[in-house]
Amino acid sequence: MKKLPLGIQSFSKIVEGDYVYVDKTRHIYNLINGASYYFLSRPRRFGKSLLLDTIGEVFGGNRELFKGLWIYGSDYGFEKYPVIRLDMSRMSSESPDALKDSMLSNLKSYYSAEGFDVGDVHPSDVFAKLILLLYKKYNQRVVVLIDEYDKPILDHIGNPDAADANRQVVRGFYGILKSMDAYLRFTLITGVSKFTKTSIFSELNNLLDITMTKEYAQICGIPVDDLEDYFGGHIGALSAHAWFKQYDNIHEEILAWYDGYSWDGESRVINPFSLLSFFEQKKFERFWYASGTPKFLIDIIKKKPESYILLKNLKMTEHLLDSFDIHRMDLEPLLFQTGYLTVKEVVITRGSPIYVLEIPNYEVRNAFNMQIVAALTESGDMHAMRAQMEICDALASGDLQKVLDMLRGLFASIPYNLHVDLEAYYHSIFYAVMTILGFDMDVEVSVSKGRVDAVLELDEIVYVFEFKYCKCLPDDEQAKKQALFEAALDEAMAQINARGYAAKYQGSGKTIYQAAFAFLGRDAIEMRVGFLK
């Protein structure tokens, strides 16, 4: 049984150390024999660095490293080319000057290794000169591989001015590649985000973006169909551990936790970092999520919490998925590009294809939802986890009073500056909290006489919710508040009954709870409940 290459990004180390390597060389062969300039976006810890290192070894002519892999038996000749490999995540990015100095230092290491004299002091000039000198020395066109191209910008995404200053530096740096076309054999640039081409690559406008290309949907990650072939021994070994005896099918449980990523709506891949960490530690845990969550995502959701309810079965065009700009950060493309949403389905239309997005798996859903509820309510993870467990138990037993008590506590911990006087806002917050706590709730459900605000369907119970909001002043008398509550609850329950919101669920054999909620503010929530069989 081969060893697990957790954290190893060197292809030669994996091969020589007898580690598992999921063969990507057919994809690499197709890239090499296709265009000359490529761009690929994938979430963090998805194997981009290993992919670039493997391509570097192919162009380095190291044929024997690939023995037993697809490309070894192909017609590829393994001709040797000079390779420049730049990892922007290793560059200092505190300021534009620090970034320039770091880029110069990395480029100078190539000069020293090749015996060249640097001379110039501007990173773009040094980069262009290095390409030319390597071309002349080896009489071969040069291969350029740039990893994490966007890291100097993403490091400052919460500070648009600082991010823009670094963007200007890298924009000019990447731009020289087009002017060096005569001396370049192959170029691949990878990163997490997809900034608009006018933002970063306006001068390098000949890049072929393969991010959403079906042919390369599995170029990073572990294909689901290959899981047993590469890791069957490791899966089998888990059956000997007491912790895993509770699972009827370990393979299926692995897929539930870590599978689900897709860029074409058909082929699926597993996050390699999560899977390898799982096999290494022999437990299901939120490995990928725990390795780093972009703070700017949480900050955006805190500023606009109602946007969270729109993420279920979200539909977007590829153009919108590419919409990422420092000064206009929309939540949906950010969540997709950073790995919190993935392609569930691609709907072919007469115009642009429509991408239906969803959260990829249990690991992401559980961890991300928990962090959002903790951030929205400014409570800790432990409070959010306790609320989740208690609300789950209360809903399963039909104890809506306990649910109300828990929701009051959660709503009371939401900062005042997040509240607005709109019914739809409180509806959204309720949905967000319930979704964040792990419930698959449907909103705006169509029935024959209207739309139900929200429906939650469990194994034995169906909850039909209607929400009302009544504006009042904090210092209004309690009697006035109570009268508003009663009127709102009367209206909500009358609406549920008159429009037959629960009718479609009758005959299911489940107990149906009709619950009306009235909101007068962050601390004032009341509820009225009726139930049907």
KETORZA-377671 format. One record per atom (N, C-alpha, C): residue in three letters; x negated, y, z negated. Coordinates in steps of 0.05 Angstrom, whole numbers, plus 5000, padded with zeros to 4 digits. Atoms other than C-alpha are relative to their C-alpha. Layout:
BEGIN
ALAXYZ;...
This chain:
BEGIN
MET498349765000;MET500050005000;MET498250255000;LYS501649764997;LYS497050665023;LYS500550204977;LYS499749805021;LYS495751224973;LYS501750235010;LEU498349774994;LEU500051844969;LEU498450265003;PRO501749764995;PRO496952484999;PRO501250254988;LEU498849765012;LEU500252964950;LEU498050234998;GLY501749765001;GLY497153654959;GLY497750005019;ILE502250024982;ILE492253425012;ILE500850115027;GLN499349874975;GLN492253865074;GLN497849965021;SER502150074982;SER486053575107;SER500649745014;PHE499450244985;PHE487453075162;PHE497849794997;SER502250195002;SER480552765159;SER499949874972;LYS500050115027;LYS481052675083;LYS502249794997;ILE497850195002;ILE487752325091;ILE499349745014;VAL500750244984;VAL485151845145;VAL497849854986;GLU502350145012;GLU478451695112;GLU500549904972;GLY499350095027;GLY481651625043;GLY502249795000;ASP497950204998;ASP486851125068;ASP502650094986;TYR497549895010;TYR492751575050;TYR502249975021;VAL497850014981;VAL499651555082;VAL499950245018;TYR499749774981;TYR499951975146;TYR502349945018;VAL497750034982;VAL506552065182;VAL499250125027;ASP501249944974;ASP504452075255;ASP501650225014;LYS498949774985;LYS505752755288;LYS498550045026;THR501849954977;THR500852655345;THR501450015027;ARG498649984975;ARG505952555399;ARG501150295004;HIS499249724999;HIS508753245382;HIS497650185008;ILE502449844994;ILE501653525384;ILE499249975029;TYR500750054972;TYR500353205451;TYR501850175018;ASN498149854984;ASN506653535479;ASN499450304998;LEU500849725003;LEU504554215451;LEU497650075017;ILE502549954986;ILE497654175480;ILE500450005030;ASN499650024971;ASN500253985549;ASN502450175009;GLY497849824993;GLY505754505548;GLY499050295003;ALA500849724998;ALA505055255537;ALA497350044986;SER502649935012;SER498955615509;SER500350154974;TYR499649845024;TYR501956065455;TYR502649914987;TYR497650105014;TYR506755795402;TYR500350144973;PHE499349915027;PHE510256035340;PHE501949804987;LEU498350195014;LEU513355575287;LEU500550104972;SER499249925027;SER517255765225;SER501149754985;ARG499050215017;ARG518355265169;ARG499850094971;PRO500249935029;PRO519655325093;PRO497349924988;ARG502550075014;ARG513855285044;ARG499949714993;ARG500650275008;ARG510854615026;ARG501349805019;PHE498750184980;PHE513454295091;PHE498049885019;GLY502050134984;GLY506854075122;GLY498950165023;LYS501149834978;LYS505054675166;LYS497050005000;SER502949995002;SER497954695140;SER498749755010;LEU501150264990;LEU496753955153;LEU500349985030;LEU499650004970;LEU499654035223;LEU497850155014;LEU502149844988;LEU494754585239;LEU497349874998;ASP502550145004;ASP488954195210;ASP499749765019;THR500050234981;THR490853585252;THR499550105028;ILE500449884973;ILE491254015315;ILE497050085003;GLY502849934999;GLY484354285297;GLY498249775005;GLU501650244996;GLU481553585294;GLU500349895028;VAL499650094972;VAL484653405361;VAL498350175019;PHE501649824983;PHE481454015394;PHE497049984993;GLY502850045007;GLY475053855356;GLY498749765013;GLY501050234986;GLY474453225397;GLY499449764983;ASN500650215019;ASN474352765337;ASN501949765004;ARG498250214991;ARG477752185373;ARG500349774980;GLU499950245018;GLU475951625323;GLU501750054976;LEU498249955023;LEU479851975268;LEU502949925006;PHE497250044992;PHE486151835308;PHE500649715007;LYS499650284994;LYS485251085316;LYS502549894986;GLY497650115011;GLY491850735307;GLY502450195002;LEU497849804997;LEU495951375320;LEU500850025029;TRP498849994973;TRP500151525381;TRP498050135020;ILE501749854980;ILE495252015414;ILE497549855007;TYR502550154994;TYR489451525410;TYR500449835025;GLY499550174977;GLY492751075461;GLY501150145024;SER499049844977;SER495051645506;SER497850065019;ASP502049934981;ASP491451945565;ASP498550254992;TYR501449765008;TYR488852525524;TYR497049954998;GLY502950054998;GLY481352605534;GLY498350094976;PHE501549915024;PHE479352925467;PHE497650175007;GLU502149814994;GLU475153465500;GLU499750194977;LYS500649845023;LYS471753895448;LYS500250305007;TYR499749714996;TYR473654635441;TYR499250144974;PRO500449845024;PRO471455175392;PRO502750074987;VAL497549955014;VAL476855275339;VAL499650214978;ILE499949805022;ILE478355885295;ILE502549944984;ARG497850065018;ARG482755715236;ARG500250214978;LEU499649795020;LEU485456285193;LEU502549944983;ASP497850045019;ASP489756175131;ASP500550264986;MET499449745010;MET493056835114;MET500849994970;SER499350025029;SER495356575046;SER497650034982;ARG502549975016;ARG488056605024;ARG498950285001;MET500949724997;MET487357335042;MET501050164976;SER499249815020;SER487557864988;SER501950205013;SER498049834987;SER493758285001;SER501050224982;GLU499149795019;GLU494158784943;GLU500450275014;SER499749754986;SER493259354992;SER499049965029;PRO501150034972;PRO491759465067;PRO497049985001;ASP502950015000;ASP484459585051;ASP499049734990;ALA500850265011;ALA483958955009;ALA500549785021;LEU499450204980;LEU487258565065;LEU498050015023;LYS502049984978;LYS482458835118;LYS497449884991;ASP502550115010;ASP476458675074;ASP500049704999;SER499850295002;SER478957965062;SER500049875028;MET500050104973;MET480257855136;MET497250015012;LEU502849984990;LEU473258105152;LEU498349794988;SER501650205014;SER470257645100;SER500449735012;ASN499450264988;ASN473757045130;ASN498849975028;LEU501150004973;LEU471657225201;LEU497049995000;LYS502949995002;LYS464457355180;LYS498949724994;SER501050275005;SER463956635155;SER499649855026;TYR500350124973;TYR464956415228;TYR497450115013;TYR502449884989;TYR459556905250;TYR497549874989;SER502450115013;SER454656635199;SER499649715009;ALA500350284992;ALA456055915217;ALA499049965029;GLU500750014972;GLU455056055291;GLU497450155006;GLY502449844995;GLY449056515282;GLY500450265015;PHE499449754985;PHE452557125311;PHE499550244982;ASP500349755014;ASP451357845291;ASP502850145001;VAL497449895001;VAL457758185267;VAL500250275013;GLY500049734987;GLY456558915282;GLY502550164993;ASP497649845004;ASP463759165282;ASP501149974971;VAL499050005027;VAL467659325219;VAL503149994999;HIS497150025000;HIS474959315241;HIS500849715006;PRO499350294997;PRO478258625234;PRO500849935028;SER499150074973;SER481558655303;SER497649995019;ASP502450004983;ASP474958825337;ASP498249764994;VAL501750235008;VAL471158295298;VAL501349745010;PHE498650244991;PHE476557775316;PHE499749975030;ALA500350014971;ALA476357955390;ALA497249925008;LYS502850064994;LYS468757935391;LYS499349714995;LEU500550285007;LEU468657255356;LEU501049825022;ILE498850174979;ILE473256955409;ILE498250015025;LEU501749974976;LEU468857225465;LEU497349864997;LEU502650135005;LEU462356995433;LEU500249695000;LEU499650295000;LEU465056295421;LEU500449895028;TYR499550084972;TYR467456255493;TYR497449995015;LYS502650004986;LYS460556445519;LYS498149794990;LYS501950195011;LYS456755995472;LYS500649715009;TYR499350274994;TYR460655365487;TYR501149955028;ASN498950024973;ASN463155525556;ASN502749865001;GLN497350125003;GLN470055315533;GLN501850224988;ARG498049825012;ARG476355695518;ARG500449934970;VAL499950025029;VAL477755805444;VAL502949934991;VAL497450075013;VAL483355505401;VAL500350174975;VAL499549835024;VAL486455975349;VAL502449894985;LEU497950115017;LEU490655695292;LEU500350194976;ILE499549815021;ILE493756195243;ILE502249894982;ASP498150125019;ASP497255925181;ASP501050224981;GLU498749815018;GLU502156315137;GLU499650295008;TYR500649744988;TYR501756925182;TYR501450234984;ASP498349805013;ASP507057295140;ASP499450034970;LYS500549995029;LYS504157185070;LYS499250284990;PRO500749735009;PRO500957885065;PRO502450194998;ILE497649835000;ILE507858185079;ILE502049904978;LEU498150115019;LEU512157705037;LEU499150054971;ASP501049945027;ASP507657844977;ASP501150264989;HIS499049745008;HIS510658544976;HIS502850055010;ILE497349974987;ILE517658425003;ILE501850174983;GLY498449835018;GLY520658764942;GLY499250295000;ASN501049724997;ASN516659394958;ASN499650055030;PRO500149974970;PRO518259575031;PRO497750175010;ASP502349834991;ASP512860115035;ASP497449845000;ALA502450165002;ALA507359645012;ALA500049785021;ALA499850214980;ALA509959085056;ALA499650115028;ASP500349884974;ASP510259555116;ASP497150075006;ALA502849934996;ALA503159785105;ALA498449755008;ASN501450254992;ASN500659065108;ASN500949905027;ARG499050084974;ARG505158935167;ARG498550145023;GLN501549854980;GLN501559475206;GLN497249885005;VAL502750124998;VAL494859145192;VAL500149745017;VAL499950264986;VAL496858445215;VAL501250035028;ARG498849964973;ARG500958705274;ARG497850065020;GLY502249944982;GLY494659005306;GLY498149775003;PHE501950235000;PHE490558395287;PHE501049785019;TYR498850214983;TYR495357895320;TYR500250105029;GLY499649894973;GLY496258365379;GLY497749975019;ILE502350034982;ILE489158275405;ILE500049745015;LEU500050264987;LEU490657555423;LEU500950015029;LYS499149984972;LYS494357755486;LYS497850115018;SER502249894984;SER488458165511;SER497749805004;MET502150204998;MET483957555500;MET501049755015;ASP498850244987;ASP488357085542;ASP498149845017;ALA501950144982;ALA482756925591;ALA498149824985;TYR502050155015;TYR478556635535;TYR501349814980;LEU498650175019;LEU483956245497;LEU501249755013;ARG498950254990;ARG485855525507;ARG502849944988;PHE497650085015;PHE491355455454;PHE500250184976;THR499549845024;THR494555885399;THR502549904987;LEU497650075015;LEU499355675345;LEU500050174974;ILE499649835024;ILE501956155291;ILE502349894984;THR497950115017;THR505955885232;THR500550194977;GLY499349845024;GLY509556205174;GLY502749914990;VAL497450065012;VAL515856185131;VAL502150165014;SER498049824990;SER519556785157;SER499850045031;LYS500049934971;LYS521457005228;LYS500650295002;PHE499649724996;PHE520457745231;PHE500850055029;THR499349934972;THR523458075292;THR497450055016;LYS502449984983;LYS518558055350;LYS499050285002;THR500949724999;THR518458815353;THR498650094975;SER501149935026;SER516458825280;SER497149914997;ILE502750125004;ILE510258375283;ILE498649945026;PHE501350114976;PHE509058095352;PHE500750165026;SER499249844977;SER510958675398;SER497849995022;GLU502150014981;GLU504158645431;GLU499449725010;LEU500450284993;LEU503757885431;LEU502749895008;ASN497350074991;ASN510157795471;ASN500249755017;ASN499950254984;ASN508257135504;ASN500149764982;LEU499750225018;LEU509356705442;LEU502549845007;LEU497650174997;LEU513956105452;LEU500849914973;ASP498950075026;ASP518156025390;ASP501349735001;ILE499050275000;ILE519255285377;ILE501549934975;THR498750055026;THR522655365309;THR502649845003;MET497450124997;MET529555165334;MET500149815024;THR500050174977;THR527354745393;THR500449714993;LYS499350275007;LYS530254045392;LYS497649815002;GLU502350174996;GLU523853725418;GLU498150004976;TYR501949975022;TYR520053975357;TYR501550014973;ALA498449995025;ALA525553905304;ALA498749844977;GLN501250185020;GLN521453365268;GLN496950035000;ILE502949974999;ILE514453655278;ILE498850034972;CYS500849995028;CYS514053785203;CYS502149854984;GLY498250155017;GLY517053375147;GLY499949705007;ILE499950294997;ILE518452625141;ILE502749925012;PRO497450084988;PRO523752365190;PRO501449794983;VAL498550195016;VAL529251995153;VAL499849725011;ASP500250274988;ASP528851415202;ASP497349874994;ASP502650125005;ASP521551315184;ASP499449964970;LEU500550025029;LEU522351315108;LEU499149724992;GLU500750275008;GLU522150555101;GLU497349925012;ASP502550084987;ASP516450475151;ASP497550104985;TYR502349885013;TYR511750935114;TYR500049964970;PHE499950005030;PHE514150885042;PHE501649764989;GLY498550235009;GLY517750215038;GLY498849874976;GLY501450125022;GLY512449934991;GLY500450164974;HIS499749835024;HIS513050524944;HIS502949994990;ILE497250035008;ILE520650474944;ILE500549744986;GLY499750265012;GLY520349734929;GLY498749994972;ALA501450015025;ALA515449854872;ALA501650134977;LEU498449865020;LEU520450304837;LEU502049824986;SER498050185011;SER525249724825;SER499049874974;ALA501250125025;ALA520449484770;ALA500250184976;HIS499949815022;HIS521450114729;HIS502850014989;ALA497450015014;ALA527050124678;ALA501850245008;TRP498549764994;TRP529150834697;TRP501749975026;PHE498650034974;PHE531250614767;PHE501949775002;LYS498150235000;LYS535350004748;LYS502950105000;GLN497349895000;GLN541350464741;GLN501150065028;TYR499149934973;TYR541550594816;TYR500549755016;ASP499450234982;ASP544950104863;ASP498250005024;ASN501649984976;ASN540850364921;ASN498150234997;ILE502049795004;ILE534450754908;ILE499650165025;HIS500449864974;HIS533650914982;HIS502150215004;GLU497849814997;GLU540451254984;GLU499850234980;GLU500349795020;GLU539051634920;GLU497850195007;ILE502149834990;ILE532551894949;ILE501050195021;LEU499049834979;LEU536252155009;LEU501950214989;ALA498249815012;ALA541552484966;ALA498550234987;TRP501649795013;TRP536152864928;TRP498450165019;TYR502149864985;TYR531153044982;TYR500450015030;ASP499549994972;ASP534052925051;ASP501750245007;GLY498049804992;GLY538353395092;GLY499050225017;TYR501149784984;TYR533653875128;TYR500249935030;SER499850044971;SER535053965202;SER499850275013;TRP500249764984;TRP533454475255;TRP501549975027;ASP498550044975;ASP537654175311;ASP502849894994;GLY497450105007;GLY543753915273;GLY500349705004;GLU499950294995;GLU542053185291;GLU497849854985;SER502350135014;SER535152955269;SER499550134973;ARG500349905027;ARG533853015195;ARG497249924989;VAL502650055012;VAL527353055156;VAL500250054970;ILE500249975029;ILE525453015083;ILE497650184993;ASN502249835009;ASN521253535047;ASN497749834990;PRO502250185008;PRO514453195041;PRO499050054971;PHE501049945027;PHE512453554977;PHE501849874979;SER498150125019;SER518753334941;SER499849694999;LEU500150294999;LEU518352614965;LEU497449894988;LEU502650105011;LEU510952524949;LEU499950044970;SER499949955028;SER511952844881;SER501749804985;PHE498250205012;PHE517752374867;PHE498649734997;PHE501450265001;PHE513651754884;PHE497750014979;GLU502249975018;GLU507752024844;GLU500950004971;GLN499149985028;GLN511652184781;GLN502249814992;LYS498050215005;LYS516951644789;LYS502450104985;LYS497549895012;LYS522852084771;LYS501250205019;PHE498749804983;PHE528052504806;PHE499850274985;GLU500349735012;GLU526453234793;GLU500050215022;ARG499949784980;ARG526753914827;ARG497250105006;PHE502849954995;PHE519653894852;PHE499550245018;TRP500549784980;TRP519954354913;TRP500950264989;TYR498949765011;TYR524354864879;TYR498250114978;ALA501749915023;ALA519854884817;ALA497350105009;SER502649914991;SER513755014860;SER499950295008;GLY500049724994;GLY515955724873;GLY502650095013;THR497549904988;THR522556094885;THR499650305006;PRO500449724994;PRO522156764922;PRO501950184983;LYS498549835018;LYS524357284871;LYS501950195016;PHE498349814985;PHE527057744926;PHE502749895007;LEU497450124994;LEU532557244942;LEU501950034977;ILE498349975024;ILE535157254871;ILE500850294997;ASP499449715003;ASP534658014870;ASP502350095019;ILE497949934981;ILE538958074933;ILE502749894991;ILE497450125009;ILE544357604905;ILE501050154975;LYS499249855023;LYS544357994839;LYS501450265008;LYS498849744991;LYS545858634877;LYS502749965014;LYS497650054985;LYS551358314918;LYS501049714995;PRO499350285006;PRO553957694882;PRO502349895016;GLU497750104985;GLU560357654923;GLU499149875026;SER501050114975;SER555957474984;SER499649704997;TYR500750285004;TYR554556794952;TYR502349815010;ILE497850174993;ILE561556524967;ILE500249955030;LEU499950034971;LEU560456615042;LEU498149795011;LEU502150184991;LEU554956095045;LEU501149725008;LYS498950274994;LYS559555485051;LYS500950005029;ASN499450034971;ASN559955265124;ASN499650265015;LEU500849754988;LEU556555905145;LEU499449955030;LYS500550024971;LYS556356005221;LYS498550245010;MET501749794990;MET550956405256;MET498849935027;THR501550054976;THR547656485323;THR497050004994;GLU502950015005;GLU540156375331;GLU498950294998;HIS500949725002;HIS539357125342;HIS500350114972;LEU499649905028;LEU542257265273;LEU498249854981;LEU501850155017;LEU538056715242;LEU497150125001;ASP502649884997;ASP531957085269;ASP499950284989;SER499849725008;SER534257745240;SER498750044972;PHE501549965025;PHE528957885187;PHE498350255004;ASP501649754998;ASP526258585177;ASP499650114972;ILE500749905026;ILE522858915119;ILE502150194989;HIS498249805010;HIS527859475115;HIS503049925003;ARG497250104999;ARG534159055128;ARG500049704995;MET500350285007;MET533958395091;MET502849894995;ASP497450145003;ASP540458005102;ASP499549734986;LEU500350245016;LEU541457435054;LEU500049745016;GLU499650264986;GLU543656895103;GLU497549915015;PRO502450104987;PRO537556865149;PRO497749964981;LEU502150045020;LEU533056935089;LEU500249734987;LEU499650265013;LEU536156325056;LEU499449785019;PHE500750214980;PHE535455935121;PHE497049975004;GLN502950014995;GLN528256125134;GLN498449904977;THR501550095024;THR526055985063;THR500849724991;GLY499450285006;GLY529355295061;GLY502349954982;TYR497750045017;TYR535555405019;TYR502649955015;LEU497950084982;LEU540155315078;LEU498749855023;THR501050144977;THR539354835136;THR502249965021;VAL498050034979;VAL542954655201;VAL501549744996;LYS498250235003;LYS548854205190;LYS500949905027;GLU498950074973;GLU551454225262;GLU499450235019;VAL500349804979;VAL550154585327;VAL502449985019;VAL497750004983;VAL556454785364;VAL499350145026;ILE500749894973;ILE555254885439;ILE502450165010;THR497949824989;THR559255475467;THR499150105027;ARG500749894974;ARG559455835533;ARG497950224998;GLY502149815006;GLY554956355501;GLY497849874985;SER502250105016;SER549656255449;SER501149774982;PRO499150225019;PRO549955605407;PRO500650124973;ILE499349925027;ILE553155685339;ILE498849794980;TYR501350175020;TYR549255405280;TYR501750004974;VAL498550035025;VAL553455145221;VAL497949924979;LEU502150045021;LEU549155195158;LEU501249894974;GLU499250105026;GLU549454855091;GLU497549974982;ILE502250065018;ILE545254735029;ILE499049725005;PRO500950264990;PRO540754145047;PRO500449764982;ASN500050245017;ASN540853684986;ASN500550074971;TYR499449965028;TYR542053594912;TYR497850154986;GLU502349865013;GLU535153834892;GLU500450315002;VAL499849724995;VAL536254514924;VAL502650114987;ARG497449905010;ARG543654584906;ARG500050034969;ASN500050005030;ASN542654414832;ASN498250224989;ALA501949815011;ALA536554834820;ALA500750295007;PHE499449734991;PHE538555434861;PHE502550114987;ASN497649915013;ASN545555474833;ASN499550064971;MET500649955028;MET542955424762;MET498550264996;GLN501549755003;GLN538055994773;GLN501750245005;ILE498249784994;ILE543356434804;ILE501850074977;VAL498249945022;VAL548256364747;VAL498450124976;ALA501649895021;ALA542656504698;ALA499350295006;ALA500849734992;ALA540657124738;ALA502450195000;LEU497649844999;LEU547757374749;LEU501050084973;THR499049955026;THR549657324677;THR497950094980;GLU502349925017;GLU542757504650;GLU499849824975;SER500350205021;SER542956874608;SER497749815009;GLY502250184994;GLY537556344605;GLY501049755014;ASP499450254987;ASP537255684643;ASP501449814981;MET498750195018;MET539155304580;MET502950074996;HIS497249925003;HIS545555714571;HIS501649915025;ALA498650084975;ALA547355594644;ALA500449705002;MET499750295000;MET546054854638;MET502149904980;ARG498050075020;ARG550254804575;ARG502850065010;ALA497449924990;ALA555855184608;ALA500949805022;GLN499350194978;GLN555654704668;GLN501149754988;MET499250265011;MET556154084625;MET502750034985;GLU497549975016;GLU561754364580;GLU502450055019;ILE497849954982;ILE565954624638;ILE500749755016;CYS499650254986;CYS565053964675;CYS501849824983;ASP498550175017;ASP567653584615;ASP502950104996;ALA497449885005;ALA573454074604;ALA501849965025;LEU498450044975;LEU575854034677;LEU500749715003;ALA499450294997;ALA575353274678;ALA502249914981;SER498050085019;SER579953244617;SER502550185001;GLY497849824997;GLY584653804639;GLY500250214978;ASP500149805021;ASP582554264582;ASP499350275011;LEU500449744988;LEU583454924616;LEU499550224980;GLN500649805020;GLN583255304551;GLN497050014994;LYS503050015004;LYS576055074541;LYS498650135024;VAL501249874977;VAL574555294612;VAL500250304997;LEU499649725004;LEU577555974597;LEU498050124980;ASP501949905020;ASP573356054535;ASP497150025010;MET502750004988;MET566955874573;MET499850225020;LEU500149794980;LEU568656344630;LEU499950284987;ARG500149745014;ARG569956914581;ARG497150064992;GLY502849955008;GLY562956814554;GLY498250075023;LEU501649954977;LEU559856794623;LEU500550285011;PHE499349744990;PHE563657404647;PHE499050224982;ALA500849795019;ALA561957794585;ALA497050055002;SER503049974998;SER554457684599;SER499250115027;ILE500749874975;ILE554857984669;ILE499750304995;PRO500549725005;PRO551858684668;PRO502250185011;TYR497849814991;TYR556759274674;TYR499650095028;ASN500549884974;ASN553359524737;ASN500649815023;LEU499250184979;LEU555558904775;LEU503049995005;HIS497150024999;HIS562959024765;HIS501250225017;VAL498449804985;VAL567859374812;VAL502949944996;ASP497250035006;ASP575259484806;ASP501549895024;LEU498750134978;LEU577558994860;LEU500749714993;GLU499250285005;GLU581458344855;GLU498149815014;ALA501750174984;ALA577158044910;ALA497349964987;TYR502650035013;TYR570958184870;TYR500149794978;TYR499850205022;TYR573357794809;TYR500549725011;HIS499650254986;HIS575757244855;HIS497349895008;SER502750084990;SER568757224885;SER498249914977;ILE501650075022;ILE565357214818;ILE500849744988;PHE499050255010;PHE569756654793;PHE499149775018;TYR500950204981;TYR568256254856;TYR497049954998;ALA502950025001;ALA560856404851;ALA499149854975;VAL500750135025;VAL560556184778;VAL500649705002;MET499250284998;MET564355534793;MET498249855019;THR501750134981;THR560155384854;THR497249974989;ILE502650015012;ILE553755554817;ILE499849774979;LEU500050215020;LEU555855064763;LEU500449725012;GLY500050264987;GLY556254514814;GLY502649905011;PHE497450094991;PHE563554484835;PHE500450075029;ASP499549964971;ASP565554404908;ASP502850115003;MET497449865000;MET571154914908;MET500650115028;ASP499149884974;ASP575155114970;ASP501450264994;VAL498849745004;VAL577355834977;VAL501750075024;GLU498249914978;GLU582956165018;GLU501049765016;VAL499150244988;VAL586055485031;VAL502850045013;SER497549954985;SER591555515084;SER502149794993;VAL497650185003;VAL598455225067;VAL502250125017;SER497949924981;SER605055305103;SER501050284996;LYS498949745006;LYS607055945068;LYS498050214991;GLY502149805007;GLY600456295057;GLY497349874995;ARG502750105007;ARG593456205029;ARG499649994970;VAL500650035028;VAL591555934962;VAL497250134994;ASP502549875006;ASP586056344928;ASP497749794998;ALA502150205004;ALA582155714907;ALA501249744992;VAL499250275007;VAL582954964901;VAL497549844992;LEU502150195008;LEU578554474862;LEU501349734997;GLU498950275000;GLU579953744875;GLU498049804988;LEU501650205013;LEU577053214828;LEU501249735005;ASP499050274995;ASP578052464825;ASP502949964992;GLU497450045010;GLU584352484784;GLU501750254997;ILE498749745005;ILE586153224781;ILE499650195023;VAL500249784981;VAL587553794829;VAL500750264986;TYR499549745011;TYR586954514806;TYR500650205022;VAL499249794981;VAL590655064844;VAL499850264985;PHE500649745015;PHE588155764824;PHE501150235016;GLU499249744989;GLU591256444836;GLU498950224982;PHE501349795016;PHE587757094814;PHE501450265004;LYS498949734999;LYS590457774797;LYS498250194984;TYR501649805014;TYR586758404776;TYR501750254995;CYS498549765007;CYS589958984739;CYS498150204988;LYS501849805010;LYS586159624728;LYS501050144975;CYS499249855024;CYS586259934659;CYS497550134988;LEU502249865013;LEU581860384617;LEU499149854975;PRO501050155023;PRO577360094563;PRO501350074974;ASP498749925026;ASP580860504508;ASP503049995001;ASP497150045000;ASP587960324530;ASP500849834976;GLU498950155023;GLU592260054473;GLU500349705008;GLN499850294995;GLN592459304465;GLN502849925010;ALA497450064990;ALA599959304476;ALA500350045030;LYS499949944972;LYS599159624544;LYS498549785016;LYS501650204987;LYS593659124562;LYS501649735002;GLN498550255000;GLN598058544541;GLN502350005020;ALA497849984980;ALA603858794583;ALA499049975028;LEU501250044974;LEU599258844643;LEU499449715005;PHE500750294998;PHE596858134630;PHE502649845007;GLU497550164996;GLU603957864626;GLU501150055028;ALA499049944973;ALA606158214690;ALA498449875021;ALA501850124980;ALA600057974728;ALA500349695001;LEU499750295001;LEU600857254704;LEU502749915011;ASP497350064989;ASP608357264720;ASP499950015030;GLU500249974971;GLU606757504790;GLU498549775013;ALA501750214989;ALA601356984801;ALA501549735000;MET498650255002;MET605456394777;MET502449995019;ALA497749994981;ALA611556624817;ALA499049965028;GLN501250034973;GLN607156664879;GLN499349715005;ILE500750294997;ILE604455954868;ILE502449835005;ASN497550164998;ASN611455674860;ASN501650065025;ALA498349914977;ALA615056084914;ALA498749915026;ARG501350064975;ARG609855934967;ARG499149705002;GLY500550294999;GLY609055194949;GLY497049945003;TYR502950044997;TYR601555234940;TYR499149724993;ALA500850275009;ALA601354554906;ALA501349785016;ALA498450214986;ALA606054194954;ALA498349815015;LYS501650184983;LYS600653914999;LYS498549794984;TYR501550195017;TYR597453554939;TYR501949814985;GLN498150185013;GLN603953244913;GLN500149735015;GLY500050264987;GLY604352504927;GLY497349875001;SER502750104999;SER596852424920;SER499449824976;GLY500550165024;GLY597652084852;GLY498450154980;LYS501749855019;LYS593452624819;LYS501750204985;THR498749795015;THR595553094764;THR499250275011;ILE500549744988;ILE596253794792;ILE500450224980;TYR499949775018;TYR594654394749;TYR500350265017;GLN499749744987;GLN597255074772;GLN499150214980;ALA501249825020;ALA592955604738;ALA499950285012;ALA500149724993;ALA594056354742;ALA498050144982;PHE501949845016;PHE588356814720;PHE500550295005;ALA499749714998;ALA589057554705;ALA497550134988;PHE502449865009;PHE582958014698;PHE500750294995;LEU499849715006;LEU583058694664;LEU497250124998;GLY502749905003;GLY575458764662;GLY498149774993;ARG502150205005;ARG569058404645;ARG500549834975;ASP499550155025;ASP571358204575;ASP502849904997;ALA497250065004;ALA578758124587;ALA501149825022;ILE499050204981;ILE581257484621;ILE502249854985;GLU497950175011;GLU587757124608;GLU500949805021;MET499350224982;MET590656494638;MET502749894992;ARG497550155004;ARG597356134646;ARG499949755016;VAL500350264987;VAL597855404664;VAL502649855002;GLY497950194997;GLY603154944691;GLY498949765014;PHE501150244986;PHE602354234717;PHE502249835011;LEU498250184986;LEU605653744764;LEU498849735002;LYS501050284995;LYS605052994775;LYS500349945030;
